């Protein structure tokens, strides 16, 4: 009951501060634009000087191009927004003193943290679902229908990737004293995971592989990367447990 009340408070905050609206607009716009960009890029190139000769070198756009654009656009901006929208989740409340007011209700600190994570997770789940539906519809109109179950799996894997960075940024927001410091530390995690993912053999076990797995699923490939999923879930769990343990010992 306490968790539901705390979760409701966090969800209303996402709504009233327009974070949900901003996230939804950005991801849905890119969801809509991705198949359009894939379809009409050759036509746009023809409009520039000597564009006709350049356009002839570009293969005819296919459904694969639309999926690739979607993964690149929504994946990149989703990660950036997961950092920006989460970095002040705890640090900002500690700075303003509202965190101290909340945890004396009595509201367990772990419930306070988990409610914040759950509200962010639901916000990203809803917006990714809408963005995915928008992209699916326009891809169907311009190129043809995709396998709906494989498309849902791609978006599910994309959501897990966002949750990894939400959990890590929430951890950064707990261990630091300011929103800017939390954002800087979260960027370090992003850089480290990106750098580690580029190492041959290691990248298959890291969260970034989830997007490649999802793209392969939509393309009909049978290759799976379960270790990357379990590592991602492990990072989320460890980040939340670490956040809770540190937050329990902090003076607010």
LINFEN-V870599 format. One record per residue. N is the residue number from 1. RES is the residue in one small letter. NEAR is the number of other ideal C-beta (glycine too) atoms within 12 Angstrom. Layout:
BEGIN
((N/RES/NEAR) (N/RES/NEAR))
END
This chain:
BEGIN
((1/x/9) (2/x/20) (3/x/21) (4/x/16) (5/x/19) (6/x/29) (7/x/27) (8/x/18) (9/x/26) (10/x/37) (11/x/24) (12/x/17) (13/x/26) (14/x/31) (15/x/20) (16/x/12) (17/x/19) (18/x/15) (19/x/29) (20/x/29) (21/x/19) (22/x/20) (23/x/36) (24/x/30) (25/x/20) (26/x/30) (27/x/43) (28/x/31) (29/x/24) (30/x/34) (31/x/39) (32/x/30) (33/x/28) (34/x/39) (35/x/37) (36/x/28) (37/x/29) (38/x/32) (39/x/24) (40/x/22) (41/x/26) (42/x/23) (43/x/19) (44/x/17) (45/x/20) (46/x/18) (47/x/14) (48/x/14) (49/x/9) (50/x/12) (51/x/17) (52/x/15) (53/x/12) (54/x/17) (55/x/20) (56/x/13) (57/x/13) (58/x/20) (59/x/12) (60/x/16) (61/x/28) (62/x/21) (63/x/32) (64/x/24) (65/x/29) (66/x/41) (67/x/43) (68/x/29) (69/x/33) (70/x/47) (71/x/40) (72/x/24) (73/x/32) (74/x/46) (75/x/38) (76/x/26) (77/x/32) (78/x/43) (79/x/39) (80/x/25) (81/x/33) (82/x/46) (83/x/36) (84/x/28) (85/x/43) (86/x/46) (87/x/36) (88/x/34) (89/x/46) (90/x/42) (91/x/35) (92/x/27) (93/x/32) (94/x/31) (95/x/21) (96/x/16) (97/x/13) (98/x/22) (99/x/29) (100/x/20) (101/x/15) (102/x/29) (103/x/27) (104/x/14) (105/x/17) (106/x/12) (107/x/28) (108/x/20) (109/x/32) (110/x/24) (111/x/27) (112/x/40) (113/x/41) (114/x/31) (115/x/35) (116/x/44) (117/x/41) (118/x/30) (119/x/34) (120/x/44) (121/x/32) (122/x/26) (123/x/40) (124/x/42) (125/x/28) (126/x/27) (127/x/38) (128/x/43) (129/x/26) (130/x/28) (131/x/41) (132/x/42) (133/x/24) (134/x/32) (135/x/43) (136/x/34) (137/x/25) (138/x/33) (139/x/38) (140/x/19) (141/x/18) (142/x/27) (143/x/27) (144/x/18) (145/x/17) (146/x/35) (147/x/20) (148/x/18) (149/x/14) (150/x/26) (151/x/36) (152/x/22) (153/x/25) (154/x/39) (155/x/42) (156/x/26) (157/x/39) (158/x/47) (159/x/39) (160/x/38) (161/x/43) (162/x/44) (163/x/37) (164/x/46) (165/x/46) (166/x/45) (167/x/42) (168/x/42) (169/x/46) (170/x/49) (171/x/38) (172/x/37) (173/x/43) (174/x/43) (175/x/29) (176/x/30) (177/x/22) (178/x/21) (179/x/27) (180/x/20) (181/x/24) (182/x/35) (183/x/29) (184/x/21) (185/x/28) (186/x/40) (187/x/24) (188/x/20) (189/x/33) (190/x/30) (191/x/18) (192/x/21) (193/x/30) (194/x/22) (195/x/15) (196/x/22) (197/x/28) (198/x/16) (199/x/16) (200/x/9) (201/x/12) (202/x/19) (203/x/24) (204/x/25) (205/x/25) (206/x/33) (207/x/45) (208/x/37) (209/x/35) (210/x/44) (211/x/40) (212/x/30) (213/x/35) (214/x/39) (215/x/34) (216/x/25) (217/x/30) (218/x/36) (219/x/24) (220/x/16) (221/x/17) (222/x/10) (223/x/16) (224/x/19) (225/x/29) (226/x/16) (227/x/20) (228/x/32) (229/x/29) (230/x/21) (231/x/28) (232/x/37) (233/x/22) (234/x/21) (235/x/34) (236/x/34) (237/x/21) (238/x/19) (239/x/34) (240/x/32) (241/x/22) (242/x/24) (243/x/37) (244/x/29) (245/x/18) (246/x/24) (247/x/35) (248/x/19) (249/x/13) (250/x/24) (251/x/12) (252/x/24))
END
